[in-house]
Every structure is written in C-alpha cells, then in structure tokens.
Amino acid sequence: MEEKTITLKRTIIDFLKYWLLPKGFQDILISLFYRSSHLNKNYSFLLDNKKIENIQNGERCFIIGNGPSLANQDLDKLKNEYTFAVSHFFMTEKFSDINPFGYVVADPALFEESTFAIDWLTKLNSKCTDQMLFFPISARKTIKKYKLFQDKNIYYLDMSGQFNEDLTKFDIDLTGIVPGAQTVIIMTIMVAAYIGFEKIYLIGCDSDWAKYPFAKGYLPHFYNDKNVRSKPEICPRQNWKYEDVLNAALIIFKSYRLLNEKLKQQGIKVYNATDGGFLDVFERVDYAKIFEK
C-alpha cells in the first residue's frame, strides 16, 4: 500500500513538474517530496534538532582537530570558550581541562558492533557529562541496541546528501539531509553553523594526509596513538596507492571549499588558526592574536 502511495505521488509530481510549474517551483516540489519520504522512513527524530537551531546565535567557537600541530598551541586559552572536540580527543588529558561544549564523532568504524567499538563508545559515554553529542544517523542502531548515552544530549545527522557547485542544491539544515562529511571536521563545521555560531575557528586541522601516502597504521596526531587507539586495522589507508590518497584529498578539499562558500552566503565566517598544515581553503589567522582583543 505504501509503495502504491509513493508511486501515485511521483505521478502527480511528474505531471505538475512538466506541465504546470516553472523550473524554480519544480525544484521546490521535488525537494519537499523527498524530504517527506525521508522523514516517513522513521527518521522523524531528526526534527528534534530544530530545538538547537541558532541557540548560540552570534557567538564564536573553536573546533579542535587532532593534528600534530595542536601540541604547539596553548589550549588553556580555550577554557572559557565554546569548543567542539572530535573523535579520540576525550581519551587525552586535555579533555577534562577544556570540557568541550560539543563532541562530534563521524568514523563509521567506531559505531560497528565490534568489541573495540562498543568498548570505545562506553568510554566516551563515561567521560562525557553535559556535552552535546553529535553522531551520524547510522550510529543510532548500535547506540540503541547497547543502551548507550541514555542520559546524554544526542543529536543525529543524516549525511546522505552531496555538496554541489550549485550552492542552492544543498542546505545545512540538521532536521533534513545534509551533505556527506568526508572528515569529522566538515561534520563539526556544519553542526557549529546550524547552532548559530558566526565565527568558527579551526585548530589542529593539519589536513596533511598527502605527506603520509603509505601509512601503516595511523596518521600522526597530537597525542600518542598507542595510548589512545589499539586497532590499526581500522585505518582504511594501509593498502592505498598514492593516487588514492590524492583523490581522497581532492574530494575533501572541494567539500571544504563548497561548504565555506555556502556559509559565507549565510554570514558565517570560518577561520583556520591551525599552526601550519595544508588547509588553505579558509582565511588564516594567528591563534594567539585571537585572544588579544
């Protein structure tokens, strides 16, 4: 019955699209149809994200990547700032010092039903107290099954969309579909923008993977990998050729560029305060000077 209803809807849309509506209205109608179909797939919980839209309107925040350069920056300056930490940061001593405002995890391997992943999520659950937690929608099944984060503020993102050179073809609206994030930093920028931060500073975002084309195990981070992670097989790049590394970097940097262009239209500015690194998409600023004003 549901399939017949969807088929009927498509027939109506096709009729209106080709015979009655100008191009602009066609796009709107198609967007509404897919959004409705999407929410009917038991994804209506994404509408809960509406309550955090623009709650930090006009504020600034810092997104903390885990690149090696982070060891060169004074993180104590962030204690009274809105911050987002990502991935394995909670397993370092800096987590308690900073007590981040938000925490974002994107790596699908960390939501698998494996002993390593469940143990990792359990540790994250115990470390996070009042943080806002942001996970991909694919994580929900594992989190529900193992009854994790039951008393936490969790928000899910459906990142099944795509970035597009036509900036009207995608939105940063967490109640619907957003572009896929090839890095956790891209995901975090979208979260920060949706929450309302108008100045977003990146640190520890070295983005220099092309320096390590044949990495066996993990790419360098500001922390000691052996103390944080213990499953080198999680790294999908072990058997990559250098062409694979460059192709991945191209996709990531293009995503950064398109996201930056979209956010500029919305009056949101992203700055790169990382000490060095390859990420040249965002305007560079000196980390220390941010706090002089």
C-alpha positions in Angstrom: 0.0 0.0 0.0 2.8 2.4 0.9 4.6 1.7 -2.4 1.4 2.4 -4.3 1.0 5.7 -2.4 4.6 6.7 -3.3 4.1 5.8 -6.9 0.9 7.9 -7.1 2.8 10.9 -5.5 5.5 10.5 -8.1 2.9 10.5 -10.9 1.4 13.7 -9.6 4.8 15.4 -9.2 5.8 14.4 -12.8 2.5 15.9 -14.1 3.0 19.2 -12.2 6.7 19.3 -13.0 6.4 19.1 -16.7 3.1 20.8 -17.4 2.2 23.3 -14.8 5.2 24.6 -12.8 8.2 26.8 -13.8 11.6 25.4 -13.1 12.1 27.0 -9.7 8.9 25.6 -8.3 9.7 22.2 -9.8 12.9 22.1 -7.6 11.0 23.1 -4.5 8.3 20.5 -5.1 10.8 17.7 -5.6 12.7 18.8 -2.5 9.6 18.7 -0.4 8.6 15.2 -1.8 12.0 13.7 -0.9 12.1 15.4 2.5 8.6 14.0 3.2 9.6 10.5 2.1 12.8 10.7 4.1 11.0 11.6 7.3 8.5 8.8 6.7 11.4 6.3 7.0 11.3 6.6 10.8 13.8 9.5 10.6 11.4 11.9 12.2 13.6 12.1 15.3 15.8 14.4 13.2 13.2 17.1 13.8 14.5 17.1 17.4 17.5 19.0 16.0 15.2 22.0 15.5 15.5 22.9 19.2 19.2 23.7 18.9 19.0 25.8 15.7 20.7 29.2 16.3 20.8 28.7 20.1 24.3 30.3 20.1 23.4 32.9 17.6 26.3 35.4 17.0 28.8 33.6 19.2 32.2 32.3 18.3 33.5 28.8 18.8 36.6 26.7 18.3 36.8 23.3 16.6 39.7 21.2 17.9 41.2 18.8 15.4 43.6 16.2 16.5 46.5 17.0 14.1 50.1 17.1 15.4 50.2 20.9 15.3 47.8 21.0 18.2 50.8 20.2 20.5 52.2 23.6 19.6 49.2 25.7 20.7 48.2 26.8 24.2 44.8 25.0 24.8 44.4 26.7 28.2 43.2 29.7 26.3 40.1 27.8 25.4 38.8 27.1 28.9 36.2 29.9 28.7 35.4 29.5 25.0 32.8 27.4 23.2 34.7 24.4 21.9 34.0 21.3 19.9 36.2 18.2 20.3 36.2 15.2 18.0 37.0 11.6 17.7 39.6 10.4 20.2 40.2 13.7 22.0 38.2 12.5 25.0 41.0 9.9 25.7 43.6 12.6 26.3 44.2 14.6 29.4 43.2 17.8 27.6 39.6 16.8 27.6 38.9 17.5 31.2 40.9 20.7 31.1 38.8 22.1 28.3 35.5 20.5 29.0 34.2 21.0 25.4 30.8 22.3 24.7 30.1 19.7 22.0 31.6 16.4 20.9 31.4 15.0 17.4 32.2 11.5 16.1 31.9 10.6 12.4 34.1 7.5 11.8 31.7 4.5 10.9 34.2 2.1 12.4 33.5 3.5 15.8 29.8 2.5 15.6 30.3 -1.0 14.4 29.1 -3.9 16.7 32.6 -4.9 17.5 34.2 -5.4 20.8 36.6 -2.5 20.1 33.8 -0.1 19.1 31.5 -0.9 21.9 34.3 -0.5 24.4 35.3 2.8 22.8 31.7 4.1 22.9 31.3 3.0 26.5 34.4 5.0 27.5 33.1 8.1 25.6 29.8 7.7 27.4 31.5 7.7 30.8 33.7 10.7 30.0 31.0 13.0 28.6 28.8 14.7 31.1 26.9 17.7 29.8 28.3 17.8 26.3 26.1 18.0 23.3 26.9 14.8 21.3 26.6 14.6 17.5 26.7 11.3 15.6 25.8 10.1 12.1 22.4 8.6 11.8 24.0 5.2 11.1 25.2 5.2 14.7 21.7 5.1 16.2 21.2 1.4 15.8 24.3 0.5 17.8 23.7 3.1 20.4 20.1 2.0 20.9 20.9 -1.7 21.0 23.6 -1.4 23.6 21.7 1.3 25.6 24.5 3.8 25.4 24.3 7.6 26.1 20.8 7.2 27.6 21.1 10.2 29.8 23.0 12.3 27.3 22.1 15.1 24.8 22.4 13.2 21.5 21.8 14.7 18.1 22.0 12.7 14.8 22.9 13.9 11.3 21.7 12.3 8.1 24.7 12.9 5.8 23.4 11.1 2.8 23.4 14.3 0.7 26.1 15.7 -1.5 28.0 19.0 -1.9 27.3 20.7 -5.2 28.8 23.6 -7.2 25.3 24.9 -7.4 25.0 26.1 -3.8 21.2 26.0 -3.9 21.4 22.2 -4.2 22.3 21.6 -0.6 21.4 23.0 2.8 23.0 22.9 6.3 19.7 22.0 8.0 20.1 19.3 10.5 16.4 18.4 10.5 16.8 17.1 7.0 19.5 15.7 4.7 22.9 17.4 4.8 26.0 16.7 2.6 28.2 13.8 3.4 31.2 14.6 5.5 34.4 13.0 4.4 36.1 14.3 7.6 34.8 14.8 11.2 35.8 18.4 10.9 33.4 19.0 8.0 30.7 17.5 10.0 31.6 19.7 13.0 31.6 22.9 11.0 28.1 22.1 9.8 27.0 21.5 13.4 28.5 24.7 14.6 26.9 26.7 11.8 23.5 25.2 12.5 23.7 26.0 16.2 24.3 29.6 15.3 28.0 30.3 15.7 29.0 33.1 13.3 32.8 32.9 13.8 34.2 29.4 13.7 38.0 28.9 14.4 39.8 25.7 13.4 42.8 24.5 15.2 44.7 21.2 14.9 43.3 20.7 11.4 46.6 19.9 9.6 44.9 18.2 6.7 48.3 17.0 5.5 47.5 13.3 4.8 49.3 13.5 1.4 52.6 13.6 3.4 51.9 10.1 4.6 50.8 8.2 1.5 51.8 4.7 2.6 51.0 5.0 6.3 50.9 1.6 8.1 48.6 2.1 11.0 47.6 5.7 11.8 48.4 9.1 10.7 50.2 11.3 13.2 48.2 13.1 15.9 49.0 15.5 18.7 48.6 12.6 21.1 50.4 9.2 21.3 48.4 6.8 19.1 49.5 3.8 21.2 47.9 5.4 24.3 44.6 6.2 22.5 43.9 3.6 19.8 44.8 -0.1 19.6 43.2 -1.3 16.4 45.4 -0.3 13.4 43.2 -2.3 11.1 40.6 0.4 11.5 42.7 2.6 9.2 41.5 2.1 5.6 44.5 3.7 4.0 47.0 1.0 4.8 46.8 -0.5 1.3 46.1 2.7 -0.6 48.2 3.8 -3.6 49.3 7.4 -3.7 46.7 8.1 -6.3 44.0 7.0 -3.8 45.4 9.5 -1.3 45.4 12.4 -3.7 41.8 11.6 -5.0 40.5 11.5 -1.4 42.3 14.8 -0.6 40.7 16.4 -3.7 37.2 15.4 -2.6 37.8 16.6 0.9 39.3 20.0 -0.1 36.5 20.5 -2.6 33.9 19.8 0.1 35.6 22.3 2.4 35.5 24.9 -0.4 31.8 24.4 -1.2 30.9 24.4 2.5 32.8 27.6 3.0 31.1 29.3 0.1 27.7 28.2 1.4 28.4 29.5 4.9 29.7 32.9 3.6 26.3 33.4 2.0 24.8 32.9 5.4 27.1 35.4 7.1 29.2 32.7 8.8 32.9 33.0 8.8 35.3 30.1 9.2 39.0 30.8 10.1 41.9 28.5 10.1 44.0 29.1 13.2 46.0 25.8 12.8 49.7 26.1 13.2 50.7 25.2 9.7 49.2 22.4 7.7 47.8 22.2 4.2 44.3 23.5 4.7 44.3 26.7 2.6 40.5 27.0 2.0 39.8 29.2 5.0 41.3 32.5 5.9 44.3 32.1 8.0 44.6 33.8 11.4 47.1 33.7 14.2 45.8 31.7 17.1 47.5 33.8 19.8 46.2 37.1 18.4 42.6 35.9 18.6 42.7 36.4 22.3 44.4 39.8 22.3 41.2 41.7 21.6 
